[in-house]
């Protein structure tokens, strides 16, 4: 199984590449059962880490700096069809 400390230091992109690699190996179908279970467990750990990193970024994006330096909730303003 992968080292959790190593996983924590991985970037999101590295974790996604690792996850894609495990999925690819499992999709081949000729992996011994024990190895398939190991790939699945490692993939789940990477998936959890990616999810946590995405949640952290989402929280960071919830706040942006205003011109006066105060934090404000982030919201996307959609254009009204009538303004075109």
N, C-alpha and C positions, 0 to 999 in steps of 0.2 A: 504494500500500500504506500501511497505517496506520503512524504513528510509534510505535516500540517504547517510547520513553520515555513517551509519552502513555498507552499501554496499561498500563505499570507503575504509573502513578498512578491508574488507574481503580479504582473499587470493584468488588467481585464483581457487584453488582446492575447496574452500568453495563455491565460486560462481557457479562453475560447478555442484557441488552436489545439490545446491539449484535449479539450472536450470533444472537438471535431475528430481528432485522431482516435479516441476511444470509440466513438460512434461508428466511424469507418471500419475499425477492426471488428466490432460486433456485427455490423451489417454483412461482413464477408461470410459469416456463418460457420467457418471451419475452425473456430476457436474452441479448445477444450473447455468443458464446463467450469472447472476451477478458475481458469484464466478469465473466462467471460464474467464470472462473478466478481473477480478482482477488478476488471475493467469497469464494470458497472458501479462498484463501490467508489472507485477513484473518480469516475465521471460524475457521480452524485455529489461528491465533495467539491469538485470544481464547479458544478452547477450551483451549489449553495453559495460558494464564494462569489461567483459572478452576480448572483441575485443580490447578495449583500452589498457588493460594490455599486451596483446600479441603484439600490435604495439610497446609499450614501450620496451619490451624485444627484439623485432626484431631490433629496433634502437640501443640498447645496444650491440647486437651481431654483428652489422655492423662494429664495431671497436674492435679490440683486441690489446693487448699490444705486441709490438715487444720486442726483447731482450734489446734494448737500451732505452726502456721506452716510445718510441713515439707511438702514436696511428696510426693504419694502417687499411685500409678497410679490412673487413673480406671476404674471398672467399674460397670456397671449391675446392680443387684440386682433380680432378678425375684421377685415374690411367689410363694410356694408355694401351690398350690391348696388344701392342707390347712389353711392359716392362715385361710381365709375362714369 
